[in-house]
Amino acid sequence: MLAGVSLVLALVLVAYLFGVQDQFFGRLFGAFFVFFWLLAVTFLGVVPFVNWAAAHWFGKEWTETPAAVPVRRSRPASSRTATRPATRVD
């Protein structure tokens, strides 16, 4: 799978940049080699490591811990005194 994708990417890149002039197969081999190693390192090394790290560092124990219940605090008594309604003078 990785080799097939790498070959297609290399063919497209080399054909787009250089056409099918001389040294086509040398450029194709170099591009294939680079794409193959980039994809192999990514999908066979980096992705499994990230999955492992996420499972071990932030796994079930981390997600299943109950959230702390927030403490309700009563409002402090207001320092303002109650106001009386103003009387209307007609």
BATORDO-837449 format. One record per atom (N, C-alpha, C, O, CB): chain; atom name; residue in three letters; x, y, z; residue number from 1. Coordinates in Angstrom, 3 decimals, always signed. Glycine has a CB too. Example, Ala and Ser with C-alpha at 12.3 -4.5 7.8 and 13.67 -1.06 7.14 Angstrom:
// residues 2
(r A N Ala (+13.190 -5.690 +7.800) 1)
(r A CA Ala (+12.300 -4.500 +7.800) 1)
(r A C Ala (+13.200 -3.300 +7.800) 1)
(r A O Ala (+14.236 -3.319 +8.465) 1)
(r A CB Ala (+11.308 -4.473 +9.046) 1)
(r A N Ser (+12.850 -2.250 +7.080) 2)
(r A CA Ser (+13.670 -1.060 +7.140) 2)
(r A C Ser (+12.900 +0.030 +7.870) 2)
(r A O Ser (+13.409 +1.138 +8.039) 2)
(r A CB Ser (+14.084 -0.598 +5.725) 2)
END
This chain:
// residues 90
(r A N Met (+0.835 -1.193 +0.000) 1)
(r A CA Met (+0.000 +0.000 +0.000) 1)
(r A C Met (+0.876 +1.251 +0.000) 1)
(r A O Met (+0.679 +2.165 -0.801) 1)
(r A CB Met (-0.948 +0.001 +1.218) 1)
(r A N Leu (+1.848 +1.273 +0.916) 2)
(r A CA Leu (+2.745 +2.435 +0.966) 2)
(r A C Leu (+3.562 +2.569 -0.319) 2)
(r A O Leu (+3.781 +3.677 -0.809) 2)
(r A CB Leu (+3.686 +2.326 +2.173) 2)
(r A N Ala (+4.002 +1.456 -0.850) 3)
(r A CA Ala (+4.806 +1.499 -2.076) 3)
(r A C Ala (+3.960 +1.981 -3.256) 3)
(r A O Ala (+4.447 +2.742 -4.092) 3)
(r A CB Ala (+5.404 +0.106 -2.382) 3)
(r A N Gly (+2.713 +1.551 -3.331) 4)
(r A CA Gly (+1.839 +1.990 -4.419) 4)
(r A C Gly (+1.544 +3.477 -4.370) 4)
(r A O Gly (+1.606 +4.165 -5.388) 4)
(r A CB Gly (+0.548 +1.222 -4.382) 4)
(r A N Val (+1.226 +3.962 -3.198) 5)
(r A CA Val (+0.965 +5.395 -3.040) 5)
(r A C Val (+2.228 +6.199 -3.322) 5)
(r A O Val (+2.170 +7.257 -3.949) 5)
(r A CB Val (+0.444 +5.700 -1.620) 5)
(r A N Ser (+3.364 +5.698 -2.861) 6)
(r A CA Ser (+4.629 +6.397 -3.104) 6)
(r A C Ser (+4.955 +6.435 -4.594) 6)
(r A O Ser (+5.422 +7.457 -5.098) 6)
(r A CB Ser (+5.772 +5.720 -2.332) 6)
(r A N Leu (+4.717 +5.345 -5.293) 7)
(r A CA Leu (+4.984 +5.313 -6.728) 7)
(r A C Leu (+4.092 +6.293 -7.482) 7)
(r A O Leu (+4.563 +6.999 -8.374) 7)
(r A CB Leu (+4.785 +3.903 -7.270) 7)
(r A N Val (+2.820 +6.339 -7.134) 8)
(r A CA Val (+1.907 +7.278 -7.802) 8)
(r A C Val (+2.321 +8.719 -7.522) 8)
(r A O Val (+2.366 +9.535 -8.443) 8)
(r A CB Val (+0.452 +7.045 -7.340) 8)
(r A N Leu (+2.621 +9.040 -6.281) 9)
(r A CA Leu (+3.049 +10.396 -5.951) 9)
(r A C Leu (+4.342 +10.769 -6.671) 9)
(r A O Leu (+4.481 +11.887 -7.168) 9)
(r A CB Leu (+3.233 +10.537 -4.446) 9)
(r A N Ala (+5.282 +9.836 -6.725) 10)
(r A CA Ala (+6.555 +10.101 -7.402) 10)
(r A C Ala (+6.339 +10.304 -8.896) 10)
(r A O Ala (+6.926 +11.212 -9.485) 10)
(r A CB Ala (+7.545 +8.950 -7.161) 10)
(r A N Leu (+5.504 +9.468 -9.519) 11)
(r A CA Leu (+5.215 +9.632 -10.951) 11)
(r A C Leu (+4.593 +10.989 -11.246) 11)
(r A O Leu (+4.988 +11.671 -12.191) 11)
(r A CB Leu (+4.283 +8.521 -11.438) 11)
(r A N Val (+3.630 +11.370 -10.439) 12)
(r A CA Val (+2.957 +12.660 -10.654) 12)
(r A C Val (+3.943 +13.811 -10.469) 12)
(r A O Val (+3.975 +14.739 -11.277) 12)
(r A CB Val (+1.759 +12.820 -9.684) 12)
(r A N Leu (+4.736 +13.754 -9.422) 13)
(r A CA Leu (+5.681 +14.839 -9.150) 13)
(r A C Leu (+6.733 +14.957 -10.241) 13)
(r A O Leu (+6.984 +16.055 -10.737) 13)
(r A CB Leu (+6.356 +14.624 -7.805) 13)
(r A N Val (+7.347 +13.855 -10.619) 14)
(r A CA Val (+8.416 +13.891 -11.621) 14)
(r A C Val (+7.852 +14.281 -12.987) 14)
(r A O Val (+8.470 +15.063 -13.709) 14)
(r A CB Val (+9.130 +12.519 -11.705) 14)
(r A N Ala (+6.693 +13.747 -13.347) 15)
(r A CA Ala (+6.095 +14.101 -14.638) 15)
(r A C Ala (+5.697 +15.570 -14.680) 15)
(r A O Ala (+5.845 +16.218 -15.716) 15)
(r A CB Ala (+4.875 +13.223 -14.920) 15)
(r A N Tyr (+5.198 +16.101 -13.578) 16)
(r A CA Tyr (+4.789 +17.506 -13.547) 16)
(r A C Tyr (+6.001 +18.445 -13.601) 16)
(r A O Tyr (+5.990 +19.443 -14.322) 16)
(r A CB Tyr (+3.963 +17.787 -12.285) 16)
(r A N Leu (+7.030 +18.119 -12.842) 17)
(r A CA Leu (+8.178 +19.022 -12.767) 17)
(r A C Leu (+9.119 +18.903 -13.964) 17)
(r A O Leu (+9.587 +19.916 -14.482) 17)
(r A CB Leu (+8.947 +18.756 -11.502) 17)
(r A N Phe (+9.401 +17.676 -14.408) 18)
(r A CA Phe (+10.443 +17.485 -15.417) 18)
(r A C Phe (+9.942 +16.883 -16.722) 18)
(r A O Phe (+10.666 +16.895 -17.718) 18)
(r A CB Phe (+11.514 +16.616 -14.864) 18)
(r A N Gly (+8.726 +16.360 -16.742) 19)
(r A CA Gly (+8.260 +15.670 -17.937) 19)
(r A C Gly (+8.937 +14.309 -18.041) 19)
(r A O Gly (+9.444 +13.782 -17.051) 19)
(r A CB Gly (+8.536 +16.514 -19.200) 19)
(r A N Val (+8.941 +13.743 -19.250) 20)
(r A CA Val (+9.567 +12.430 -19.443) 20)
(r A C Val (+10.848 +12.579 -20.243) 20)
(r A O Val (+11.090 +11.835 -21.193) 20)
(r A CB Val (+8.602 +11.455 -20.156) 20)
(r A N Gln (+11.657 +13.536 -19.856) 21)
(r A CA Gln (+12.942 +13.756 -20.518) 21)
(r A C Gln (+13.957 +12.747 -20.008) 21)
(r A O Gln (+13.601 +11.805 -19.299) 21)
(r A CB Gln (+13.448 +15.201 -20.284) 21)
(r A N Asp (+15.218 +12.942 -20.367) 22)
(r A CA Asp (+16.254 +12.031 -19.908) 22)
(r A C Asp (+16.383 +12.101 -18.385) 22)
(r A O Asp (+16.005 +13.094 -17.764) 22)
(r A CB Asp (+17.600 +12.359 -20.580) 22)
(r A N Gln (+16.907 +11.062 -17.814) 23)
(r A CA Gln (+17.050 +10.856 -16.370) 23)
(r A C Gln (+15.693 +10.714 -15.678) 23)
(r A O Gln (+15.577 +10.976 -14.481) 23)
(r A CB Gln (+17.829 +12.013 -15.750) 23)
(r A N Phe (+14.679 +10.307 -16.419) 24)
(r A CA Phe (+13.339 +10.146 -15.840) 24)
(r A C Phe (+13.337 +9.060 -14.764) 24)
(r A O Phe (+12.793 +9.267 -13.679) 24)
(r A CB Phe (+12.314 +9.803 -16.942) 24)
(r A N Phe (+13.939 +7.907 -15.054) 25)
(r A CA Phe (+13.900 +6.806 -14.100) 25)
(r A C Phe (+14.771 +7.069 -12.876) 25)
(r A O Phe (+14.449 +6.606 -11.782) 25)
(r A CB Phe (+14.338 +5.525 -14.774) 25)
(r A N Gly (+15.854 +7.796 -13.041) 26)
(r A CA Gly (+16.674 +8.164 -11.887) 26)
(r A C Gly (+15.929 +9.103 -10.960) 26)
(r A O Gly (+15.953 +8.938 -9.740) 26)
(r A CB Gly (+17.976 +8.809 -12.341) 26)
(r A N Arg (+15.266 +10.092 -11.548) 27)
(r A CA Arg (+14.459 +11.016 -10.736) 27)
(r A C Arg (+13.269 +10.293 -10.108) 27)
(r A O Arg (+12.896 +10.568 -8.968) 27)
(r A CB Arg (+13.964 +12.200 -11.595) 27)
(r A N Leu (+12.675 +9.365 -10.864) 28)
(r A CA Leu (+11.540 +8.609 -10.342) 28)
(r A C Leu (+11.958 +7.754 -9.148) 28)
(r A O Leu (+11.239 +7.680 -8.152) 28)
(r A CB Leu (+10.935 +7.724 -11.440) 28)
(r A N Phe (+13.117 +7.112 -9.248) 29)
(r A CA Phe (+13.596 +6.289 -8.132) 29)
(r A C Phe (+13.858 +7.153 -6.898) 29)
(r A O Phe (+13.480 +6.781 -5.788) 29)
(r A CB Phe (+14.880 +5.528 -8.533) 29)
(r A N Gly (+14.498 +8.294 -7.088) 30)
(r A CA Gly (+14.777 +9.180 -5.949) 30)
(r A C Gly (+13.500 +9.687 -5.295) 30)
(r A O Gly (+13.383 +9.700 -4.070) 30)
(r A CB Gly (+15.625 +10.363 -6.397) 30)
(r A N Ala (+12.540 +10.107 -6.124) 31)
(r A CA Ala (+11.277 +10.611 -5.579) 31)
(r A C Ala (+10.505 +9.487 -4.885) 31)
(r A O Ala (+9.911 +9.697 -3.827) 31)
(r A CB Ala (+10.416 +11.238 -6.698) 31)
(r A N Phe (+10.516 +8.291 -5.486) 32)
(r A CA Phe (+9.848 +7.144 -4.868) 32)
(r A C Phe (+10.469 +6.831 -3.510) 32)
(r A O Phe (+9.754 +6.601 -2.534) 32)
(r A CB Phe (+9.927 +5.909 -5.788) 32)
(r A N Phe (+11.785 +6.823 -3.449) 33)
(r A CA Phe (+12.483 +6.526 -2.209) 33)
(r A C Phe (+12.122 +7.535 -1.115) 33)
(r A O Phe (+11.862 +7.150 +0.025) 33)
(r A CB Phe (+13.993 +6.517 -2.443) 33)
(r A N Val (+12.108 +8.810 -1.459) 34)
(r A CA Val (+11.781 +9.855 -0.475) 34)
(r A C Val (+10.338 +9.718 -0.008) 34)
(r A O Val (+10.076 +9.734 +1.195) 34)
(r A CB Val (+12.012 +11.261 -1.074) 34)
(r A N Phe (+9.394 +9.582 -0.943) 35)
(r A CA Phe (+7.994 +9.444 -0.557) 35)
(r A C Phe (+7.756 +8.181 +0.269) 35)
(r A O Phe (+7.007 +8.206 +1.246) 35)
(r A CB Phe (+7.110 +9.429 -1.795) 35)
(r A N Phe (+8.395 +7.078 -0.126) 36)
(r A CA Phe (+8.199 +5.832 +0.613) 36)
(r A C Phe (+8.672 +5.972 +2.050) 36)
(r A O Phe (+7.970 +5.551 +2.969) 36)
(r A CB Phe (+8.937 +4.680 -0.071) 36)
(r A N Trp (+9.838 +6.550 +2.266) 37)
(r A CA Trp (+10.336 +6.684 +3.635) 37)
(r A C Trp (+9.527 +7.689 +4.437) 37)
(r A O Trp (+9.303 +7.481 +5.630) 37)
(r A CB Trp (+11.797 +7.096 +3.625) 37)
(r A N Leu (+9.088 +8.761 +3.820) 38)
(r A CA Leu (+8.243 +9.720 +4.551) 38)
(r A C Leu (+6.935 +9.070 +4.996) 38)
(r A O Leu (+6.527 +9.217 +6.148) 38)
(r A CB Leu (+7.943 +10.955 +3.674) 38)
(r A N Leu (+6.287 +8.359 +4.095) 39)
(r A CA Leu (+5.026 +7.706 +4.449) 39)
(r A C Leu (+5.245 +6.575 +5.447) 39)
(r A O Leu (+4.454 +6.407 +6.375) 39)
(r A CB Leu (+4.338 +7.168 +3.197) 39)
(r A N Ala (+6.311 +5.799 +5.263) 40)
(r A CA Ala (+6.573 +4.686 +6.176) 40)
(r A C Ala (+6.855 +5.178 +7.589) 40)
(r A O Ala (+6.323 +4.632 +8.556) 40)
(r A CB Ala (+7.749 +3.854 +5.673) 40)
(r A N Val (+7.678 +6.196 +7.712) 41)
(r A CA Val (+7.980 +6.731 +9.043) 41)
(r A C Val (+6.726 +7.319 +9.670) 41)
(r A O Val (+6.494 +7.157 +10.868) 41)
(r A CB Val (+9.088 +7.801 +8.966) 41)
(r A N Thr (+5.918 +7.998 +8.867) 42)
(r A CA Thr (+4.705 +8.614 +9.410) 42)
(r A C Thr (+3.708 +7.562 +9.878) 42)
(r A O Thr (+3.250 +7.606 +11.020) 42)
(r A CB Thr (+4.054 +9.518 +8.365) 42)
(r A N Phe (+3.369 +6.614 +9.003) 43)
(r A CA Phe (+2.292 +5.688 +9.318) 43)
(r A C Phe (+2.735 +4.462 +10.116) 43)
(r A O Phe (+1.903 +3.815 +10.751) 43)
(r A CB Phe (+1.648 +5.242 +8.059) 43)
(r A N Leu (+4.002 +4.138 +10.097) 44)
(r A CA Leu (+4.472 +2.991 +10.872) 44)
(r A C Leu (+5.207 +3.399 +12.142) 44)
(r A O Leu (+5.488 +2.549 +12.987) 44)
(r A CB Leu (+5.374 +2.135 +10.023) 44)
(r A N Gly (+5.520 +4.672 +12.291) 45)
(r A CA Gly (+6.240 +5.127 +13.473) 45)
(r A C Gly (+5.521 +6.201 +14.256) 45)
(r A O Gly (+5.264 +6.038 +15.448) 45)
(r A CB Gly (+7.569 +5.629 +13.079) 45)
(r A N Val (+5.199 +7.282 +13.605) 46)
(r A CA Val (+4.639 +8.435 +14.318) 46)
(r A C Val (+3.207 +8.178 +14.776) 46)
(r A O Val (+2.878 +8.420 +15.937) 46)
(r A CB Val (+4.681 +9.674 +13.429) 46)
(r A N Val (+2.364 +7.695 +13.887) 47)
(r A CA Val (+0.959 +7.480 +14.239) 47)
(r A C Val (+0.799 +6.444 +15.355) 47)
(r A O Val (+0.053 +6.697 +16.301) 47)
(r A CB Val (+0.176 +7.037 +13.009) 47)
(r A N Pro (+1.471 +5.286 +15.285) 48)
(r A CA Pro (+1.352 +4.355 +16.421) 48)
(r A C Pro (+1.889 +4.926 +17.732) 48)
(r A O Pro (+1.328 +4.656 +18.793) 48)
(r A CB Pro (+2.084 +3.072 +16.106) 48)
(r A N Phe (+2.963 +5.707 +17.676) 49)
(r A CA Phe (+3.484 +6.300 +18.905) 49)
(r A C Phe (+2.497 +7.291 +19.501) 49)
(r A O Phe (+2.302 +7.309 +20.717) 49)
(r A CB Phe (+4.818 +6.990 +18.638) 49)
(r A N Val (+1.873 +8.111 +18.673) 50)
(r A CA Val (+0.901 +9.080 +19.181) 50)
(r A C Val (-0.290 +8.354 +19.795) 50)
(r A O Val (-0.785 +8.764 +20.845) 50)
(r A CB Val (+0.431 +10.027 +18.054) 50)
(r A N Asn (-0.757 +7.285 +19.160) 51)
(r A CA Asn (-1.855 +6.504 +19.736) 51)
(r A C Asn (-1.451 +5.890 +21.071) 51)
(r A O Asn (-2.220 +5.924 +22.031) 51)
(r A CB Asn (-2.296 +5.404 +18.764) 51)
(r A N Trp (-0.251 +5.330 +21.132) 52)
(r A CA Trp (+0.225 +4.744 +22.376) 52)
(r A C Trp (+0.346 +5.800 +23.471) 52)
(r A O Trp (-0.092 +5.590 +24.602) 52)
(r A CB Trp (+1.569 +4.055 +22.157) 52)
(r A N Ala (+0.945 +6.935 +23.121) 53)
(r A CA Ala (+1.146 +7.994 +24.110) 53)
(r A C Ala (-0.191 +8.538 +24.610) 53)
(r A O Ala (-0.352 +8.791 +25.804) 53)
(r A CB Ala (+1.988 +9.130 +23.513) 53)
(r A N Ala (-1.134 +8.714 +23.712) 54)
(r A CA Ala (-2.438 +9.226 +24.128) 54)
(r A C Ala (-3.150 +8.221 +25.025) 54)
(r A O Ala (-3.812 +8.611 +25.986) 54)
(r A CB Ala (-3.305 +9.550 +22.903) 54)
(r A N Ala (-3.022 +6.935 +24.722) 55)
(r A CA Ala (-3.682 +5.912 +25.545) 55)
(r A C Ala (-3.029 +5.794 +26.914) 55)
(r A O Ala (-3.727 +5.589 +27.907) 55)
(r A CB Ala (-3.650 +4.554 +24.837) 55)
(r A N His (-1.714 +5.919 +26.990) 56)
(r A CA His (-1.035 +5.748 +28.268) 56)
(r A C His (-0.994 +7.031 +29.094) 56)
(r A O His (-1.051 +6.980 +30.323) 56)
(r A CB His (+0.365 +5.253 +28.035) 56)
(r A N Trp (-0.897 +8.151 +28.441) 57)
(r A CA Trp (-0.809 +9.408 +29.188) 57)
(r A C Trp (-2.184 +9.995 +29.469) 57)
(r A O Trp (-2.393 +10.624 +30.506) 57)
(r A CB Trp (+0.035 +10.417 +28.423) 57)
(r A N Phe (-3.129 +9.791 +28.542) 58)
(r A CA Phe (-4.472 +10.338 +28.715) 58)
(r A C Phe (-5.507 +9.247 +28.481) 58)
(r A O Phe (-6.494 +9.481 +27.783) 58)
(r A CB Phe (-4.711 +11.525 +27.755) 58)
(r A N Gly (-5.308 +8.073 +29.043) 59)
(r A CA Gly (-6.151 +6.916 +28.781) 59)
(r A C Gly (-7.439 +6.922 +29.575) 59)
(r A O Gly (-7.945 +7.973 +29.967) 59)
(r A CB Gly (-5.398 +5.669 +29.074) 59)
(r A N Lys (-7.967 +5.712 +29.807) 60)
(r A CA Lys (-9.251 +5.566 +30.489) 60)
(r A C Lys (-9.220 +6.165 +31.890) 60)
(r A O Lys (-10.173 +6.815 +32.320) 60)
(r A CB Lys (-9.640 +4.098 +30.565) 60)
(r A N Glu (-8.127 +5.942 +32.589) 61)
(r A CA Glu (-8.056 +6.480 +33.947) 61)
(r A C Glu (-8.197 +7.992 +33.950) 61)
(r A O Glu (-8.785 +8.570 +34.864) 61)
(r A CB Glu (-6.744 +6.079 +34.610) 61)
(r A N Trp (-7.663 +8.617 +32.938) 62)
(r A CA Trp (-7.715 +10.083 +32.872) 62)
(r A C Trp (-9.102 +10.562 +32.500) 62)
(r A O Trp (-9.565 +11.567 +33.041) 62)
(r A CB Trp (-6.695 +10.614 +31.866) 62)
(r A N Thr (-9.782 +9.876 +31.591) 63)
(r A CA Thr (-11.084 +10.348 +31.134) 63)
(r A C Thr (-12.213 +9.921 +32.053) 63)
(r A O Thr (-13.254 +10.578 +32.079) 63)
(r A CB Thr (-11.354 +9.848 +29.743) 63)
(r A N Glu (-12.043 +8.846 +32.807) 64)
(r A CA Glu (-13.131 +8.359 +33.632) 64)
(r A C Glu (-13.136 +8.936 +35.046) 64)
(r A O Glu (-14.019 +8.591 +35.831) 64)
(r A CB Glu (-13.067 +6.877 +33.704) 64)
(r A N Thr (-12.210 +9.778 +35.391) 65)
(r A CA Thr (-12.235 +10.379 +36.716) 65)
(r A C Thr (-13.390 +11.357 +36.780) 65)
(r A O Thr (-13.558 +12.181 +35.881) 65)
(r A CB Thr (-10.891 +11.083 +37.044) 65)
(r A N Pro (-14.185 +11.276 +37.831) 66)
(r A CA Pro (-15.332 +12.182 +37.914) 66)
(r A C Pro (-14.864 +13.616 +38.110) 66)
(r A O Pro (-13.892 +13.900 +38.810) 66)
(r A CB Pro (-16.270 +11.767 +39.060) 66)
(r A N Ala (-15.583 +14.479 +37.477) 67)
(r A CA Ala (-15.255 +15.900 +37.609) 67)
(r A C Ala (-15.626 +16.360 +39.009) 67)
(r A O Ala (-16.608 +15.893 +39.586) 67)
(r A CB Ala (-15.991 +16.754 +36.531) 67)
(r A N Ala (-14.854 +17.256 +39.538) 68)
(r A CA Ala (-15.116 +17.778 +40.868) 68)
(r A C Ala (-16.405 +18.607 +40.834) 68)
(r A O Ala (-16.623 +19.417 +39.934) 68)
(r A CB Ala (-13.916 +18.629 +41.378) 68)
(r A N Val (-17.237 +18.380 +41.830) 69)
(r A CA Val (-18.484 +19.129 +41.912) 69)
(r A C Val (-18.150 +20.529 +42.402) 69)
(r A O Val (-17.484 +20.687 +43.425) 69)
(r A CB Val (-19.519 +18.425 +42.857) 69)
(r A N Pro (-18.605 +21.541 +41.684) 70)
(r A CA Pro (-18.273 +22.898 +42.131) 70)
(r A C Pro (-18.963 +23.220 +43.462) 70)
(r A O Pro (-20.103 +22.825 +43.706) 70)
(r A CB Pro (-18.680 +23.932 +41.058) 70)
(r A N Val (-18.255 +23.928 +44.287) 71)
(r A CA Val (-18.771 +24.308 +45.598) 71)
(r A C Val (-19.608 +25.565 +45.429) 71)
(r A O Val (-19.155 +26.563 +44.867) 71)
(r A CB Val (-17.614 +24.533 +46.627) 71)
(r A N Arg (-20.842 +25.497 +45.928) 72)
(r A CA Arg (-21.712 +26.679 +45.854) 72)
(r A C Arg (-21.447 +27.546 +47.074) 72)
(r A O Arg (-21.491 +27.081 +48.213) 72)
(r A CB Arg (-23.228 +26.274 +45.774) 72)
(r A N Arg (-21.184 +28.752 +46.823) 73)
(r A CA Arg (-20.915 +29.689 +47.909) 73)
(r A C Arg (-22.075 +30.659 +48.021) 73)
(r A O Arg (-22.639 +31.100 +47.020) 73)
(r A CB Arg (-19.583 +30.448 +47.681) 73)
(r A N Ser (-22.411 +30.976 +49.234) 74)
(r A CA Ser (-23.499 +31.939 +49.416) 74)
(r A C Ser (-22.969 +33.329 +49.113) 74)
(r A O Ser (-21.787 +33.624 +49.286) 74)
(r A CB Ser (-24.085 +31.872 +50.862) 74)
(r A N Arg (-23.861 +34.149 +48.667) 75)
(r A CA Arg (-23.461 +35.511 +48.339) 75)
(r A C Arg (-23.206 +36.287 +49.625) 75)
(r A O Arg (-23.943 +36.146 +50.602) 75)
(r A CB Arg (-24.542 +36.214 +47.479) 75)
(r A N Pro (-22.185 +37.086 +49.619) 76)
(r A CA Pro (-21.934 +37.881 +50.833) 76)
(r A C Pro (-23.049 +38.911 +51.025) 76)
(r A O Pro (-23.636 +39.411 +50.066) 76)
(r A CB Pro (-20.550 +38.592 +50.751) 76)
(r A N Ala (-23.315 +39.203 +52.277) 77)
(r A CA Ala (-24.350 +40.182 +52.582) 77)
(r A C Ala (-23.956 +41.536 +51.997) 77)
(r A O Ala (-22.802 +41.958 +52.070) 77)
(r A CB Ala (-24.577 +40.289 +54.115) 77)
(r A N Ser (-24.917 +42.176 +51.434) 78)
(r A CA Ser (-24.650 +43.451 +50.788) 78)
(r A C Ser (-24.426 +44.521 +51.849) 78)
(r A O Ser (-25.112 +44.548 +52.871) 78)
(r A CB Ser (-25.810 +43.846 +49.847) 78)
(r A N Ser (-23.485 +45.379 +51.605) 79)
(r A CA Ser (-23.205 +46.455 +52.560) 79)
(r A C Ser (-24.125 +47.644 +52.334) 79)
(r A O Ser (-24.137 +48.591 +53.120) 79)
(r A CB Ser (-21.745 +46.898 +52.455) 79)
(r A N Arg (-24.881 +47.589 +51.274) 80)
(r A CA Arg (-25.813 +48.687 +50.997) 80)
(r A C Arg (-27.049 +48.538 +51.868) 80)
(r A O Arg (-27.506 +47.426 +52.131) 80)
(r A CB Arg (-26.207 +48.719 +49.497) 80)
(r A N Thr (-27.574 +49.644 +52.303) 81)
(r A CA Thr (-28.806 +49.613 +53.096) 81)
(r A C Thr (-29.983 +49.678 +52.159) 81)
(r A O Thr (-29.880 +50.185 +51.042) 81)
(r A CB Thr (-28.858 +50.775 +54.121) 81)
(r A N Ala (-31.086 +49.170 +52.614) 82)
(r A CA Ala (-32.296 +49.189 +51.799) 82)
(r A C Ala (-32.746 +50.634 +51.625) 82)
(r A O Ala (-32.676 +51.437 +52.554) 82)
(r A CB Ala (-33.425 +48.328 +52.445) 82)
(r A N Thr (-33.196 +50.942 +50.447) 83)
(r A CA Thr (-33.654 +52.300 +50.173) 83)
(r A C Thr (-35.165 +52.358 +50.309) 83)
(r A O Thr (-35.879 +51.387 +50.056) 83)
(r A CB Thr (-33.214 +52.762 +48.763) 83)
(r A N Arg (-35.623 +53.528 +50.716) 84)
(r A CA Arg (-37.061 +53.727 +50.828) 84)
(r A C Arg (-37.543 +54.344 +49.521) 84)
(r A O Arg (-36.815 +55.097 +48.874) 84)
(r A CB Arg (-37.425 +54.632 +52.060) 84)
(r A N Pro (-38.740 +54.027 +49.151) 85)
(r A CA Pro (-39.282 +54.660 +47.957) 85)
(r A C Pro (-39.447 +56.160 +48.161) 85)
(r A O Pro (-39.800 +56.624 +49.245) 85)
(r A CB Pro (-40.621 +54.030 +47.581) 85)
(r A N Ala (-39.188 +56.889 +47.117) 86)
(r A CA Ala (-39.302 +58.332 +47.203) 86)
(r A C Ala (-40.780 +58.720 +47.210) 86)
(r A O Ala (-41.602 +58.111 +46.526) 86)
(r A CB Ala (-38.555 +59.014 +46.031) 86)
(r A N Thr (-41.087 +59.716 +47.973) 87)
(r A CA Thr (-42.466 +60.185 +48.012) 87)
(r A C Thr (-42.663 +61.195 +46.906) 87)
(r A O Thr (-41.777 +61.995 +46.602) 87)
(r A CB Thr (-42.817 +60.798 +49.390) 87)
(r A N Arg (-43.832 +61.145 +46.314) 88)
(r A CA Arg (-44.129 +62.072 +45.219) 88)
(r A C Arg (-44.776 +63.329 +45.774) 88)
(r A O Arg (-45.677 +63.287 +46.613) 88)
(r A CB Arg (-45.050 +61.411 +44.165) 88)
(r A N Val (-44.314 +64.362 +45.306) 89)
(r A CA Val (-44.907 +65.637 +45.683) 89)
(r A C Val (-45.558 +66.201 +44.437) 89)
(r A O Val (-44.895 +66.426 +43.425) 89)
(r A CB Val (-43.844 +66.630 +46.283) 89)
(r A N Asp (-46.866 +66.428 +44.517) 90)
(r A CA Asp (-47.550 +66.969 +43.341) 90)
(r A C Asp (-47.625 +68.452 +43.363) 90)
(r A O Asp (-48.172 +69.057 +42.441) 90)
(r A CB Asp (-48.922 +66.413 +43.228) 90)
END
